[in-house]
Amino acid sequence: MDINEQTETFQYELAKLVYHFKREYDLNDLTIAGCLDFCKLSVLTETDDVIFEGDFSTEDDTDEEEDTDLDINFKF
């Protein structure tokens, strides 16, 4: 099989897998797209996990809505 045939086969099998999960599970399109994007990033960065680091503590624990900045660093 040449690269074009391999690519076409991969796309076909991937589409079958996506449609299988859409039928069998209650996953919406955005969830599936997010999972595919995560896989894409994992392939491109040659990793299989994401490390989330963040400081979610606030100085004031009031119920008032206020504009707070959260420091979240994503490492792939």
DONUVEX-514997 format. One line per 5 residues: number of its first residue (from 0); for each residue x, y, z of N, C-alpha, C. Coordinates in pm, whole numbers. Atoms other than C-alpha are relative to their C-alpha. Layout:
NUM) X:Y:Z:X:Y:Z:X:Y:Z | ...
// end
This chain:
0) 84:-118:0:0:0:0:89:125:0 | -76:-124:0:134:342:-88:-58:97:104 | 39:-94:-106:100:648:139:-142:52:-21 | 136:-49:26:-219:768:-33:-105:-103:42 | 93:106:-39:-393:434:18:-3:-16:152
5) -7:10:-146:-273:419:379:-77:115:65 | 70:-117:-53:-404:772:443:-150:-15:-16 | 142:20:24:-738:691:286:-59:-106:93 | 46:105:-90:-770:372:490:-9:52:143 | 1:-57:-135:-680:556:810:-120:91:18
10) 114:-92:-10:-940:828:742:-132:-77:5 | 122:81:2:-1206:566:666:-21:-69:135 | 11:70:-128:-1133:366:982:-26:97:115 | 23:-101:-103:-1121:680:1195:-145:49:-3 | 139:-42:14:-1458:795:1059:-95:-108:52
15) 82:110:-52:-1606:451:1134:1:0:152 | -13:-2:-146:-1476:474:1491:-80:115:60 | 74:-116:-50:-1621:823:1542:-150:-26:-7 | 144:26:14:-1963:721:1408:-46:-112:93 | 33:106:-96:-1957:407:1623:-24:60:139
20) 15:-61:-132:-1905:616:1939:-119:95:6 | 118:-86:2:-2173:864:1832:-128:-82:16 | 118:86:-11:-2422:577:1800:-10:-67:137 | 2:81:-123:-2323:382:2111:-4:83:128 | -10:-82:-121:-2264:667:2357:-70:132:-22
25) 68:-128:6:-2427:998:2437:103:114:-7 | -103:-102:16:-2139:1211:2311:-44:100:-105 | 35:-100:100:-2205:1539:2138:120:30:-90 | -105:-27:99:-2006:1669:1844:118:77:58 | -109:-78:-59:-1805:1918:2051:91:-88:87
30) -79:91:-81:-1693:1645:2290:90:-86:-88 | -78:82:93:-1582:1425:2003:110:82:-64 | -101:-87:61:-1403:1716:1836:112:32:99 | -101:-26:-102:-1226:1796:2164:92:-119:21 | -81:122:-15:-1110:1436:2200:94:-18:-118
35) -84:11:119:-984:1433:1843:111:104:1 | -102:-104:-9:-803:1761:1901:108:-39:100 | -97:47:-99:-637:1616:2212:91:-106:-63 | -80:103:68:-526:1314:2006:96:64:-100 | -84:-69:97:-395:1546:1736:121:63:69
40) -110:-63:-73:-189:1742:1988:96:-103:57 | -86:107:-52:-61:1420:2143:90:-56:-109 | -81:50:111:55:1297:1804:106:103:-39 | -94:-104:43:216:1629:1713:110:27:101 | -100:-26:-104:397:1663:2045:63:-128:53
45) -52:131:-38:471:1291:2081:-15:-26:150 | 33:29:-139:308:1275:2425:-136:-65:4 | 133:58:-14:4:1096:2557:-71:50:124 | 67:-56:-116:-89:1316:2850:17:151:1 | -7:-145:-19:-146:1677:2948:13:26:148
50) -19:-38:-140:-28:1833:3271:-61:138:19 | 63:-127:-30:-249:2107:3410:55:50:133 | -44:-64:-124:-108:2345:3667:-78:129:13 | 74:-123:-18:-312:2622:3815:-13:39:145 | 25:-53:-133:-370:2840:4114:-143:50:2
55) 140:-35:-2:-742:2846:4177:-44:65:131 | 36:-64:-127:-727:3005:4522:-28:147:-23 | 32:-142:7:-882:3344:4569:24:62:136 | -25:-70:-125:-806:3603:4829:-128:19:81 | 127:-30:-65:-1172:3665:4906:-103:-104:-42
60) 98:104:31:-1429:3385:4927:-142:55:15 | 134:-56:-6:-1737:3602:4876:-82:-55:-116 | 89:46:105:-2039:3517:4665:-16:102:-111 | 10:-103:102:-2003:3837:4467:77:-42:-124 | -71:28:124:-1912:3803:4105:105:108:-19
65) -105:-95:24:-1581:3964:4040:92:-55:-107 | -89:39:109:-1332:3957:3757:133:-45:60 | -126:53:-53:-1049:3729:3869:74:-69:-111 | -85:67:97:-762:3605:3663:55:-127:63 | -56:126:-46:-664:3242:3701:123:-30:-82
70) -122:37:70:-313:3138:3617:-4:-149:-29 | 4:140:40:-340:2815:3423:107:-20:-106 | -106:30:96:-39:2671:3246:-24:-139:-55 | 16:129:64:-81:2392:2997:133:-45:-53 | -124:56:50:215:2169:2927:-31:-128:-77
75) 23:118:83:200:1920:2644:132:-71:-22
// end
